[in-house]
């Protein structure tokens, strides 16, 4: 334990030094944004800000950060702008706003909602990688040391191509740089302090903004939090996998009490484990397409269906797999949660989660499967960890406990059963920072978009007035398929990832 304690202190000290150095270099005065109607989104305005690629060395070039704005519907009641990010990493906030992503009518009445594409993403200056390197064959789940080495070589060559084609930006996708970009956006919007809603990986952006610029915070809502104090690949992968297993248990219980579930009355756990065994033998095929379903693809089906959640569709697909017949009606579940090259460029700069050889990785896989006997592994967590094996760039924004000093109180949200950012992560981030955590006692990723009027009102009150819910507040779950679940609420982003 003494070694762990020293590591925590060292990481915290390094972060404090980094924060003081960055904070000592104020963002350059930003001109007002030249807003123009978006060509591909009627009623939405598009703009951009220019930022240094390397904030410590502004002479190394600049990047353009794309913005999209939906103006407040009631100008007389307007409070200011709320900046938004959908996570990923690699989710385009500007693109999502152009696609209809919004907060509640109470917020869009009083705030301009502004999405931004983080550096490297979407319509911002992109991180580009070589097509040949992207499509090169490589094992997703190595079966021996030779395949582990092949995966490491694939990641190394891919990362080198990103560096070659993207220039310095390929090594500056980290979230500290994004947080500094956010402060430049705040200044360009004419806001003295930042109002922000970030979901999933967007919470890490908000967390690090609060660490660097506590005096520039007005209100930050961090929904479905990353825990940047997960120090090892073992911790990271196991916490991720157990979160999906927990929601699987909720899915089984729902099927048991819901006659419309396609697997109602069947032993869902046994059926699932039989499918897992078939997938492990290479014998599981999609009866609709005839394609082989790998264990990782099967894990991706569970995770993808748990975001909403879309339990009804998942049950239909699993029944078709078990019976070997195509589903009676079209029922698709997202099979894979893709880890694109922007994801790796960012994630591998923000996280140091070394895996040294096949034996170590296989031990992690087997442990995860033992702790989560139905889902076996969290596909997103697996792809995140294995995507950094052999990555050529060293992580510059490595893990540390969240430390926020001098900022107004922050509001964190989390579903109790979240398949991507475990509830325990939000609990840890809130504990480390002293933030208030509002718990949605339901399912899925992104608590604000789950049609819980309790969550929406508490969040809106905070964004509008700064009033926090009482500590320890829980909001009741909204049962999937009920009339309340079908009420039109805030439109969630389409991006899937952290």
LOFIBA-707643 format. One record per residue (C-alpha): residue in three letters; x, y, z; residue number from 1. Coordinates in Angstrom, 3 decimals, padded with zeros to 6 digits, m for minus. Each point is the difference from the previous one (the first is absolute). Example, Ala and Ser with C-alpha at 12.3 -4.5 7.8 and 13.67 -1.06 7.14 Angstrom:
// LOFIBA-707643
[site ALA,[012.300,m004.500,007.800],1];
[site SER,[001.370,003.440,m000.660],2];
//
This chain:
// LOFIBA-707643
[site UNK,[000.000,000.000,000.000],1];
[site UNK,[002.897,002.363,000.654],2];
[site UNK,[001.047,m000.289,m003.651],3];
[site UNK,[m003.525,000.808,m001.131],4];
[site UNK,[m000.192,002.993,002.336],5];
[site UNK,[003.294,001.382,m001.316],6];
[site UNK,[m001.261,m000.421,m003.557],7];
[site UNK,[m003.207,001.917,000.803],8];
[site UNK,[001.918,002.820,001.649],9];
[site UNK,[002.451,000.185,m002.904],10];
[site UNK,[m002.812,000.092,m002.559],11];
[site UNK,[m001.863,002.649,001.959],12];
[site UNK,[003.108,002.139,000.379],13];
[site UNK,[000.769,m000.245,m003.697],14];
[site UNK,[m003.543,001.036,m000.844],15];
[site UNK,[000.125,002.951,002.366],16];
[site UNK,[003.247,001.219,m001.581],17];
[site UNK,[m001.395,m000.466,m003.513],18];
[site UNK,[m003.195,001.819,000.924],19];
[site UNK,[001.873,002.960,001.461],20];
[site UNK,[002.242,000.287,m003.039],21];
[site UNK,[m002.902,m000.113,m002.432],22];
[site UNK,[m002.172,002.315,002.047],23];
[site UNK,[002.859,002.491,000.123],24];
[site UNK,[m000.180,000.291,m003.778],25];
[site UNK,[m003.369,001.645,m000.699],26];
[site UNK,[m001.878,m000.802,m003.186],27];
[site UNK,[000.711,002.610,m002.629],28];
[site UNK,[m002.748,002.576,m000.429],29];
[site UNK,[m002.480,m001.522,m002.399],30];
[site UNK,[m001.919,002.019,m002.575],31];
[site UNK,[m003.730,m000.394,m000.244],32];
[site UNK,[m001.145,m003.001,m002.017],33];
[site UNK,[m001.143,000.587,m003.582],34];
[site UNK,[m003.293,m001.864,000.177],35];
[site UNK,[m001.659,m000.967,m003.276],36];
[site UNK,[m002.970,m002.239,m000.841],37];
[site UNK,[001.078,m003.643,m000.217],38];
[site UNK,[m000.381,m001.245,m003.568],39];
[site UNK,[m001.058,m003.452,001.197],40];
[site UNK,[m002.197,000.911,002.986],41];
[site UNK,[m002.798,002.562,m000.399],42];
[site UNK,[m000.418,002.233,003.028],43];
[site UNK,[003.459,m000.788,001.375],44];
[site UNK,[002.975,002.335,m000.208],45];
[site UNK,[003.564,m001.172,m000.637],46];
[site UNK,[003.274,001.602,001.003],47];
[site UNK,[003.527,m000.812,001.105],48];
[site UNK,[002.803,001.097,002.291],49];
[site UNK,[003.718,m000.354,m000.643],50];
[site UNK,[002.213,m001.454,002.729],51];
[site UNK,[003.659,m000.991,000.311],52];
[site UNK,[000.698,m003.667,m000.641],53];
[site UNK,[002.503,000.072,002.865],54];
[site UNK,[m001.137,002.466,002.632],55];
[site UNK,[003.484,000.025,001.540],56];
[site UNK,[001.576,000.871,m003.370],57];
[site UNK,[m002.508,002.023,m002.066],58];
[site UNK,[002.519,000.329,m002.850],59];
[site UNK,[m000.487,m003.688,m000.890],60];
[site UNK,[m003.113,000.762,m002.019],61];
[site UNK,[m003.724,000.371,000.549],62];
[site UNK,[m003.186,m002.046,m000.218],63];
[site UNK,[m003.537,001.071,m000.829],64];
[site UNK,[m002.742,m001.039,002.437],65];
[site UNK,[m003.432,m000.298,m001.632],66];
[site UNK,[m003.075,001.302,001.832],67];
[site UNK,[m003.744,m000.221,m000.535],68];
[site UNK,[m002.478,002.216,001.824],69];
[site UNK,[m003.745,m000.154,000.509],70];
[site UNK,[m001.056,003.369,001.366],71];
[site UNK,[m002.193,000.336,003.069],72];
[site UNK,[m003.682,m000.153,m000.919],73];
[site UNK,[m000.913,002.811,002.422],74];
[site UNK,[002.555,002.827,m000.385],75];
[site UNK,[m001.594,001.935,002.879],76];
[site UNK,[000.649,m002.912,002.393],77];
[site UNK,[003.477,m000.788,m001.375],78];
[site UNK,[002.675,m000.667,002.635],79];
[site UNK,[002.953,m000.788,m002.264],80];
[site UNK,[001.526,m002.926,m001.864],81];
[site UNK,[000.324,m003.615,001.089],82];
[site UNK,[002.862,m001.883,m001.629],83];
[site UNK,[m000.601,m003.718,m000.654],84];
[site UNK,[002.030,m003.075,m000.881],85];
[site UNK,[m001.368,m003.527,m000.665],86];
[site UNK,[003.087,m002.015,000.943],87];
[site UNK,[001.707,m002.713,m002.000],88];
[site UNK,[002.774,000.946,m000.056],89];
[site UNK,[m000.643,000.944,m003.597],90];
[site UNK,[m003.608,001.124,000.358],91];
[site UNK,[m000.699,003.176,m002.023],92];
[site UNK,[m001.915,002.396,002.235],93];
[site UNK,[m000.600,002.491,m002.811],94];
[site UNK,[m001.130,m002.821,m002.251],95];
[site UNK,[m002.370,m001.300,002.670],96];
[site UNK,[m001.597,003.427,000.523],97];
[site UNK,[m000.480,000.289,m003.769],98];
[site UNK,[m001.598,m003.441,000.141],99];
[site UNK,[m002.502,001.051,002.663],100];
[site UNK,[001.751,m000.731,003.319],101];
[site UNK,[m001.518,002.283,002.603],102];
[site UNK,[m000.660,000.503,003.667],103];
[site UNK,[m003.479,000.565,001.420],104];
[site UNK,[m002.317,002.750,m001.307],105];
[site UNK,[000.534,001.859,003.283],106];
[site UNK,[003.729,000.192,m000.755],107];
[site UNK,[m000.277,000.713,m003.733],108];
[site UNK,[m002.387,002.832,000.916],109];
[site UNK,[002.590,001.705,002.214],110];
[site UNK,[003.347,m001.009,m001.510],111];
[site UNK,[001.684,m000.068,m003.360],112];
[site UNK,[001.022,m003.661,m000.296],113];
[site UNK,[003.449,m000.286,m001.551],114];
[site UNK,[001.572,m003.285,m001.051],115];
[site UNK,[003.660,m000.293,m000.898],116];
[site UNK,[001.988,m002.573,m001.921],117];
[site UNK,[003.114,m000.570,002.134],118];
[site UNK,[003.384,000.335,m001.663],119];
[site UNK,[000.600,m002.823,m002.456],120];
[site UNK,[m003.720,m000.742,m000.399],121];
[site UNK,[m002.717,000.679,m002.582],122];
[site UNK,[000.132,003.446,m001.593],123];
[site UNK,[002.860,001.132,002.237],124];
[site UNK,[003.559,m000.480,m001.217],125];
[site UNK,[000.087,m003.759,m000.267],126];
[site UNK,[002.380,m002.653,001.183],127];
[site UNK,[000.536,m002.036,m003.150],128];
[site UNK,[001.451,m003.488,m000.246],129];
[site UNK,[001.077,m002.237,m002.864],130];
[site UNK,[m002.719,m002.095,m001.628],131];
[site UNK,[002.336,m002.934,m000.589],132];
[site UNK,[000.966,000.038,003.664],133];
[site UNK,[m003.634,000.262,001.150],134];
[site UNK,[m001.215,m002.975,m002.048],135];
[site UNK,[003.020,m002.232,000.587],136];
[site UNK,[m000.911,m003.410,001.397],137];
[site UNK,[000.584,m000.385,003.733],138];
[site UNK,[m001.343,m002.141,002.859],139];
[site UNK,[m002.522,001.672,002.293],140];
[site UNK,[000.372,m002.683,002.655],141];
[site UNK,[003.524,m001.496,m000.179],142];
[site UNK,[000.219,m003.760,000.557],143];
[site UNK,[003.761,m000.192,000.593],144];
[site UNK,[003.122,002.153,000.292],145];
[site UNK,[000.476,000.129,m003.774],146];
[site UNK,[m003.476,001.503,m000.460],147];
[site UNK,[000.629,002.400,002.891],148];
[site UNK,[003.123,001.178,m001.824],149];
[site UNK,[m002.009,000.314,m003.209],150];
[site UNK,[m002.553,002.212,001.754],151];
[site UNK,[002.766,002.160,001.477],152];
[site UNK,[001.595,000.393,m003.441],153];
[site UNK,[m003.367,000.953,m001.522],154];
[site UNK,[m000.604,002.710,002.628],155];
[site UNK,[003.549,001.322,m000.331],156];
[site UNK,[m000.203,000.322,m003.782],157];
[site UNK,[m003.449,001.554,000.221],158];
[site UNK,[001.143,002.590,002.526],159];
[site UNK,[003.076,000.801,m002.066],160];
[site UNK,[m002.210,000.621,m003.022],161];
[site UNK,[m002.184,002.366,002.061],162];
[site UNK,[003.105,001.934,001.064],163];
[site UNK,[001.259,000.124,m003.587],164];
[site UNK,[m003.259,001.206,m001.533],165];
[site UNK,[m001.199,002.248,002.829],166];
[site UNK,[003.246,001.679,000.968],167];
[site UNK,[000.268,001.256,003.591],168];
[site UNK,[m003.747,m000.371,000.536],169];
[site UNK,[000.409,m003.785,m000.037],170];
[site UNK,[001.736,000.263,003.359],171];
[site UNK,[m002.201,002.729,001.499],172];
[site UNK,[m003.465,m001.522,000.141],173];
[site UNK,[000.150,m000.182,003.803],174];
[site UNK,[m002.812,001.278,002.181],175];
[site UNK,[002.094,002.620,001.801],176];
[site UNK,[000.458,001.666,m003.393],177];
[site UNK,[m003.752,m000.334,m000.626],178];
[site UNK,[m000.734,001.635,003.361],179];
[site UNK,[002.158,002.958,m001.003],180];
[site UNK,[m001.837,000.128,m003.339],181];
[site UNK,[m003.252,000.175,001.983],182];
[site UNK,[001.262,003.083,001.802],183];
[site UNK,[000.796,001.611,m003.335],184];
[site UNK,[m003.566,m000.801,m001.122],185];
[site UNK,[m001.368,001.512,003.226],186];
[site UNK,[001.893,003.220,m000.642],187];
[site UNK,[m001.059,000.114,m003.658],188];
[site UNK,[m003.640,m000.431,001.035],189];
[site UNK,[000.377,003.050,002.227],190];
[site UNK,[m000.723,m001.968,003.169],191];
[site UNK,[001.822,001.016,003.180],192];
[site UNK,[m000.509,m003.498,001.383],193];
[site UNK,[m000.749,m003.363,m001.575],194];
[site UNK,[m003.334,m001.791,000.093],195];
[site UNK,[000.483,m003.541,m001.265],196];
[site UNK,[m001.785,m003.299,m000.481],197];
[site UNK,[002.240,m002.956,m000.804],198];
[site UNK,[m000.972,m003.637,m000.227],199];
[site UNK,[002.258,m003.067,000.131],200];
[site UNK,[003.516,000.910,m001.172],201];
[site UNK,[m001.226,003.592,m000.022],202];
[site UNK,[000.030,m000.224,003.796],203];
[site UNK,[003.777,m000.385,m000.024],204];
[site UNK,[000.178,003.238,m001.993],205];
[site UNK,[m002.155,001.717,002.610],206];
[site UNK,[001.921,m001.504,002.909],207];
[site UNK,[003.329,001.182,m001.377],208];
[site UNK,[m001.422,003.427,m000.845],209];
[site UNK,[m001.042,000.385,003.640],210];
[site UNK,[003.478,m001.034,001.137],211];
[site UNK,[001.729,002.506,m002.292],212];
[site UNK,[m002.453,002.898,000.070],213];
[site UNK,[m002.006,m000.197,003.253],214];
[site UNK,[m000.574,003.762,000.028],215];
[site UNK,[m001.545,m000.157,m003.489],216];
[site UNK,[m002.721,m002.500,000.924],217];
[site UNK,[m003.651,001.094,000.188],218];
[site UNK,[m001.711,m003.408,m000.062],219];
[site UNK,[001.237,m003.385,m001.201],220];
[site UNK,[m002.299,m003.005,m000.445],221];
[site UNK,[002.041,m003.187,m000.397],222];
[site UNK,[m002.221,m002.888,m001.056],223];
[site UNK,[001.292,m003.616,000.129],224];
[site UNK,[003.482,000.684,001.270],225];
[site UNK,[003.397,m001.290,m000.925],226];
[site UNK,[002.194,m000.857,002.980],227];
[site UNK,[003.492,001.123,m000.925],228];
[site UNK,[001.402,m001.653,003.114],229];
[site UNK,[m000.336,m003.512,m001.464],230];
[site UNK,[003.713,m000.705,m000.019],231];
[site UNK,[000.355,m003.457,m001.531],232];
[site UNK,[m001.381,m001.898,m002.966],233];
[site UNK,[m001.224,m002.615,002.462],234];
[site UNK,[m002.042,002.554,001.994],235];
[site UNK,[m001.315,001.689,m003.117],236];
[site UNK,[m001.091,m003.137,m001.832],237];
[site UNK,[m001.526,m001.707,003.025],238];
[site UNK,[m002.044,003.002,001.119],239];
[site UNK,[m001.258,000.412,m003.564],240];
[site UNK,[m000.917,m003.669,m000.377],241];
[site UNK,[m001.772,m000.253,003.335],242];
[site UNK,[m002.147,003.016,m000.929],243];
[site UNK,[m001.289,m001.817,m003.098],244];
[site UNK,[m000.567,m003.197,001.998],245];
[site UNK,[m002.048,001.981,002.535],246];
[site UNK,[m002.267,001.349,m002.728],247];
[site UNK,[m000.262,m003.483,m001.477],248];
[site UNK,[m001.494,m001.088,003.316],249];
[site UNK,[m002.524,002.827,m000.294],250];
[site UNK,[m000.801,m001.087,m003.570],251];
[site UNK,[m000.661,m003.557,001.208],252];
[site UNK,[m002.287,001.293,002.752],253];
[site UNK,[m001.883,002.184,m002.509],254];
[site UNK,[m000.505,m002.986,m002.296],255];
[site UNK,[m001.347,m001.989,002.934],256];
[site UNK,[m002.663,002.587,000.874],257];
[site UNK,[m000.838,001.140,m003.547],258];
[site UNK,[m002.194,m002.320,m002.100],259];
[site UNK,[000.882,001.868,m003.215],260];
[site UNK,[003.699,m000.898,000.367],261];
[site UNK,[000.903,m002.478,m002.732],262];
[site UNK,[001.790,m002.157,002.595],263];
[site UNK,[m002.717,000.192,002.664],264];
[site UNK,[m000.243,m003.322,001.821],265];
[site UNK,[003.422,m001.222,m001.160],266];
[site UNK,[003.241,m000.288,001.950],267];
[site UNK,[001.669,003.072,m001.511],268];
[site UNK,[003.300,m000.518,001.796],269];
[site UNK,[000.358,m003.626,m001.132],270];
[site UNK,[m000.988,000.925,m003.556],271];
[site UNK,[002.579,002.779,m000.031],272];
[site UNK,[002.805,m002.185,001.360],273];
[site UNK,[m000.799,m002.628,m002.647],274];
[site UNK,[000.328,002.705,m002.662],275];
[site UNK,[003.286,001.134,001.543],276];
[site UNK,[001.339,m003.568,m000.181],277];
[site UNK,[m001.021,m000.301,m003.653],278];
[site UNK,[001.642,003.334,m000.804],279];
[site UNK,[003.210,m001.109,001.724],280];
[site UNK,[000.038,m003.129,m002.204],281];
[site UNK,[m000.587,002.097,m003.125],282];
[site UNK,[m003.387,m001.665,m000.550],283];
[site UNK,[m002.392,002.897,000.637],284];
[site UNK,[m001.475,001.561,m003.128],285];
[site UNK,[m002.465,002.796,m000.539],286];
[site UNK,[m003.020,m001.846,m001.449],287];
[site UNK,[m000.944,003.075,m002.005],288];
[site UNK,[003.367,000.731,m001.663],289];
[site UNK,[001.799,m003.320,000.452],290];
[site UNK,[003.051,001.833,001.360],291];
[site UNK,[002.023,m001.489,002.840],292];
[site UNK,[m000.579,001.775,003.293],293];
[site UNK,[003.211,000.283,002.017],294];
[site UNK,[000.057,000.155,003.803],295];
[site UNK,[000.996,003.675,m000.173],296];
[site UNK,[m002.840,000.759,m002.421],297];
[site UNK,[m002.430,m001.768,002.318],298];
[site UNK,[001.296,002.074,002.902],299];
[site UNK,[m000.485,003.104,m002.146],300];
[site UNK,[m003.638,m000.930,m000.574],301];
[site UNK,[m000.626,m000.072,003.726],302];
[site UNK,[001.767,003.274,000.643],303];
[site UNK,[m001.542,001.831,m002.948],304];
[site UNK,[m003.515,m001.095,000.971],305];
[site UNK,[000.524,001.102,003.601],306];
[site UNK,[000.662,003.663,m000.892],307];
[site UNK,[m003.685,000.854,m000.558],308];
[site UNK,[m000.790,m002.568,001.219],309];
[site UNK,[m001.481,m001.976,m002.929],310];
[site UNK,[m000.794,m003.165,001.906],311];
[site UNK,[m002.912,m000.998,m002.229],312];
[site UNK,[002.158,m000.069,m003.122],313];
[site UNK,[002.799,m001.820,001.776],314];
[site UNK,[m002.399,m002.718,001.157],315];
[site UNK,[m001.302,m000.406,m003.564],316];
[site UNK,[003.517,m000.346,m001.408],317];
[site UNK,[001.133,m002.450,002.682],318];
[site UNK,[m003.092,m002.123,m000.613],319];
[site UNK,[000.738,m000.091,m003.721],320];
[site UNK,[003.598,m001.060,000.721],321];
[site UNK,[m001.091,m002.709,002.406],322];
[site UNK,[m002.732,m001.324,m002.314],323];
[site UNK,[002.078,000.360,m003.158],324];
[site UNK,[m002.761,001.875,m001.809],325];
[site UNK,[m000.106,003.616,m001.215],326];
[site UNK,[m002.093,002.288,002.200],327];
[site UNK,[m003.628,000.391,m001.086],328];
[site UNK,[000.469,003.770,m000.243],329];
[site UNK,[003.065,002.072,m000.696],330];
[site UNK,[001.902,000.251,003.264],331];
[site UNK,[003.541,001.235,m000.075],332];
[site UNK,[002.296,000.544,002.922],333];
[site UNK,[003.236,001.896,m000.463],334];
[site UNK,[002.576,m002.783,m000.125],335];
[site UNK,[003.194,001.935,000.480],336];
[site UNK,[000.858,003.223,001.720],337];
[site UNK,[002.737,001.196,m002.343],338];
[site UNK,[003.250,001.325,001.330],339];
[site UNK,[001.054,002.361,m002.769],340];
[site UNK,[003.442,001.487,m000.395],341];
[site UNK,[m001.040,003.259,001.640],342];
[site UNK,[m001.088,m002.068,002.990],343];
[site UNK,[003.446,m001.593,000.256],344];
[site UNK,[001.863,003.268,m000.544],345];
[site UNK,[m001.922,001.588,002.870],346];
[site UNK,[m000.464,m002.929,002.352],347];
[site UNK,[003.598,m001.175,m000.233],348];
[site UNK,[001.156,003.552,000.799],349];
[site UNK,[m002.281,000.217,003.046],350];
[site UNK,[000.537,m003.468,001.474],351];
[site UNK,[003.069,m002.044,000.836],352];
[site UNK,[m001.323,m003.565,000.303],353];
[site UNK,[002.948,m002.197,m000.953],354];
[site UNK,[m000.448,m003.668,m000.890],355];
[site UNK,[003.400,m001.594,m000.435],356];
[site UNK,[m000.667,m003.362,m001.626],357];
[site UNK,[m002.587,m002.559,m001.030],358];
[site UNK,[000.027,m001.831,003.331],359];
[site UNK,[m000.912,003.207,001.841],360];
[site UNK,[m002.762,000.895,m002.462],361];
[site UNK,[m001.427,m003.523,000.082],362];
[site UNK,[m000.032,000.085,003.802],363];
[site UNK,[m002.044,003.212,m000.166],364];
[site UNK,[m002.411,m001.560,m002.496],365];
[site UNK,[m000.491,m003.134,002.077],366];
[site UNK,[m000.523,001.995,003.188],367];
[site UNK,[m002.572,002.202,m001.687],368];
[site UNK,[m001.823,m003.067,m001.326],369];
[site UNK,[m000.036,m001.562,003.473],370];
[site UNK,[m001.399,003.162,001.581],371];
[site UNK,[m002.543,000.478,m002.810],372];
[site UNK,[m000.994,m003.527,m001.068],373];
[site UNK,[m002.818,001.116,m002.322],374];
[site UNK,[001.524,002.921,m001.920],375];
[site UNK,[003.648,m001.165,000.381],376];
[site UNK,[001.612,003.355,m000.828],377];
[site UNK,[m000.827,003.659,m000.543],378];
[site UNK,[000.652,000.469,m003.720],379];
[site UNK,[000.628,003.736,000.240],380];
[site UNK,[002.405,m000.395,002.914],381];
[site UNK,[001.792,m002.858,m001.771],382];
[site UNK,[000.445,001.999,m003.193],383];
[site UNK,[001.185,003.029,001.958],384];
[site UNK,[002.652,m001.947,001.922],385];
[site UNK,[001.209,m002.110,m002.919],386];
[site UNK,[m000.034,003.001,m002.350],387];
[site UNK,[002.898,001.522,001.946],388];
[site UNK,[002.229,m003.104,m000.071],389];
[site UNK,[002.980,001.075,m002.090],390];
[site UNK,[m001.336,003.520,m000.617],391];
[site UNK,[003.077,002.098,m000.880],392];
[site UNK,[m000.823,003.174,001.941],393];
[site UNK,[000.481,000.162,003.738],394];
[site UNK,[m002.975,001.086,002.083],395];
[site UNK,[000.427,003.625,001.059],396];
[site UNK,[m003.204,000.396,002.051],397];
[site UNK,[000.264,m003.018,002.253],398];
[site UNK,[m002.389,m000.973,002.786],399];
[site UNK,[m000.386,001.792,003.304],400];
[site UNK,[m002.738,000.490,002.600],401];
[site UNK,[m002.301,002.894,m000.889],402];
[site UNK,[000.948,003.140,001.919],403];
[site UNK,[m002.159,003.099,m000.311],404];
[site UNK,[000.814,002.991,002.207],405];
[site UNK,[m001.765,003.353,m000.108],406];
[site UNK,[m002.780,m000.844,m002.463],407];
[site UNK,[m003.720,000.292,000.744],408];
[site UNK,[m001.679,m003.325,000.828],409];
[site UNK,[m000.225,m002.392,m002.958],410];
[site UNK,[m002.942,m002.269,m000.754],411];
[site UNK,[000.683,m003.583,m001.030],412];
[site UNK,[m002.637,m002.389,m001.360],413];
[site UNK,[000.050,m003.753,m000.436],414];
[site UNK,[m002.308,m002.894,m000.685],415];
[site UNK,[000.359,m002.737,002.593],416];
[site UNK,[000.361,m002.510,m002.864],417];
[site UNK,[002.257,001.583,m002.613],418];
[site UNK,[001.681,m002.329,m002.536],419];
[site UNK,[002.792,002.387,m001.041],420];
[site UNK,[000.939,002.217,002.948],421];
[site UNK,[m000.699,m002.043,003.147],422];
[site UNK,[m001.989,001.571,002.816],423];
[site UNK,[003.044,m000.577,002.215],424];
[site UNK,[001.972,002.371,m002.224],425];
[site UNK,[m002.433,002.864,000.631],426];
[site UNK,[000.037,m000.813,003.705],427];
[site UNK,[003.805,000.181,000.029],428];
[site UNK,[000.153,003.235,m002.009],429];
[site UNK,[m002.588,001.640,002.269],430];
[site UNK,[001.814,m001.155,003.133],431];
[site UNK,[003.381,001.233,m001.252],432];
[site UNK,[m001.299,003.432,m001.032],433];
[site UNK,[m002.691,000.601,002.619],434];
[site UNK,[m002.614,000.243,m002.755],435];
[site UNK,[m003.687,m000.781,000.472],436];
[site UNK,[m001.009,m003.292,m001.642],437];
[site UNK,[m003.603,m000.434,m001.135],438];
[site UNK,[m000.813,m003.686,m000.503],439];
[site UNK,[m002.528,m001.252,m002.537],440];
[site UNK,[m001.058,m003.413,001.310],441];
[site UNK,[m000.512,m001.333,m003.500],442];
[site UNK,[001.890,m001.247,m002.999],443];
[site UNK,[002.006,001.224,m002.948],444];
[site UNK,[002.651,002.541,m000.878],445];
[site UNK,[m000.683,003.705,000.445],446];
[site UNK,[m002.384,000.567,002.919],447];
[site UNK,[m001.369,003.330,m001.263],448];
[site UNK,[m001.423,m001.590,m003.160],449];
[site UNK,[m001.977,m002.750,001.760],450];
[site UNK,[m003.308,001.930,000.274],451];
[site UNK,[000.206,000.210,003.779],452];
[site UNK,[m001.722,003.268,000.820],453];
[site UNK,[001.748,m000.154,003.376],454];
[site UNK,[003.453,m000.004,m001.642],455];
[site UNK,[m000.941,002.594,m002.598],456];
[site UNK,[m001.481,002.474,002.489],457];
[site UNK,[002.915,m000.285,002.452],458];
[site UNK,[002.496,000.495,m002.818],459];
[site UNK,[m001.890,002.905,m001.524],460];
[site UNK,[m000.334,001.728,003.370],461];
[site UNK,[003.756,m000.243,000.461],462];
[site UNK,[000.815,001.297,m003.493],463];
[site UNK,[m002.424,002.908,000.352],464];
[site UNK,[000.539,001.089,003.612],465];
[site UNK,[002.938,m001.987,001.364],466];
[site UNK,[m002.291,m001.747,002.485],467];
[site UNK,[001.210,m003.526,000.712],468];
[site UNK,[m002.180,m002.946,001.001],469];
[site UNK,[000.519,m001.288,003.520],470];
[site UNK,[002.976,m002.286,000.346],471];
[site UNK,[m000.961,m003.633,m000.343],472];
[site UNK,[m003.040,000.741,m002.180],473];
[site UNK,[m001.271,m002.962,m002.031],474];
[site UNK,[m002.480,000.152,m002.868],475];
[site UNK,[m002.250,m002.980,m000.647],476];
[site UNK,[000.557,m002.178,m003.061],477];
[site UNK,[m002.225,000.389,m003.039],478];
[site UNK,[m000.993,m003.518,m001.061],479];
[site UNK,[000.757,m000.710,m003.686],480];
[site UNK,[m003.141,m000.267,m002.125],481];
[site UNK,[m002.228,001.987,002.355],482];
[site UNK,[m001.872,003.171,m001.063],483];
[site UNK,[002.398,002.116,002.069],484];
[site UNK,[002.959,m001.478,m001.877],485];
[site UNK,[m001.593,001.029,m003.295],486];
[site UNK,[m000.464,003.654,000.967],487];
[site UNK,[002.097,002.187,m002.277],488];
[site UNK,[002.889,001.263,002.091],489];
[site UNK,[003.423,001.490,m000.724],490];
[site UNK,[001.379,m001.532,m003.195],491];
[site UNK,[003.191,m001.947,000.814],492];
[site UNK,[003.084,000.094,m002.222],493];
[site UNK,[000.379,m002.810,m002.493],494];
[site UNK,[003.694,m000.569,000.754],495];
[site UNK,[000.764,m003.294,001.741],496];
[site UNK,[003.136,m000.418,002.067],497];
[site UNK,[001.025,001.321,003.398],498];
//
